[in-house]
């Protein structure tokens, strides 16, 4: 088992410096992709976050260094597009994060 916290957000700068050489699997929990508001509860992101923690822990027990990235929130529904978000925020955020992680 690894001594690193499961949550990428809790890793120190000193620990993060050595991560690229260890080639960890980064698991990205995604928040709601539908519009949220008075008609629907907000907080379902917590389920995705916790599920990713379970997956990361199981991976570590199998010998695969895994870390959970902070929850990425979205909102690809009609309200987001009507507010002028184009492309929808979740889509563009995931694309940007993926591009940056490959540098």
Buried (B, 14 or more C-beta within 10 A) or exposed (E): EBEBEBBBEEBEEEEEEEBEEEEBEBBBBBBBBEBBEEEEEEEEBEEBBEEBBEBBBEBBEEEEBBBBBEBBBBBBBEEBBEEEBEEBBBBEBBEEBEEEEEE
